[in-house]
Amino acid sequence: MGFNSGLQQDDGTPQTDMTSYKRLIGRLHYLTNSRPDVTFAVQQLSQFMISPTETHQKATTRILIYLKKILKQGILFPISSYLQLSGFSDEDWGTCKDTIRSISGYCFFIGDSLISWKIKKQVTVTKSSSGVEYITLTSNTCEL
């Protein structure tokens, strides 16, 4: 699922069984501890737990199909890795179509091993992309 997935609160027809959607999203949240590759998609879909639609259910099903295809893959933590801390940060200004908030994220590595990652919607709405960059770099530096 890309940053500009286009999912909104009122996409499609409302789903009749909300408890199964909520249960599935909860299980996927638990799975993100060991599968950071689905973290962003699960975060996006968890925003619609109050009133999920058929479109949101189809996107959740796509995550399950993806996980089934890559069942044998995982994160490698090599023994011969060097101890150098590195990090990457990215932000996308005004991405959320419902709230006009920006989405930012980071990932930190020790050597080649991923040790921390996060993707979140900003708390405030900024008027410029440089404002988003300052907010993101400040919070990511504190996290580091």
Secondary structure as GFF3:
##gff-version 3
##sequence-region A 1 144
A	DSSP	alpha_helix	18	31	.	.	.	ID=ss1
A	DSSP	three_ten_helix	36	38	.	.	.	ID=ss2
A	DSSP	alpha_helix	39	46	.	.	.	ID=ss3
A	DSSP	alpha_helix	54	69	.	.	.	ID=ss4
A	DSSP	beta_strand	85	92	.	.	.	ID=ss5
A	DSSP	beta_strand	103	110	.	.	.	ID=ss6
A	DSSP	beta_strand	113	121	.	.	.	ID=ss7
A	DSSP	alpha_helix	129	143	.	.	.	ID=ss8
###
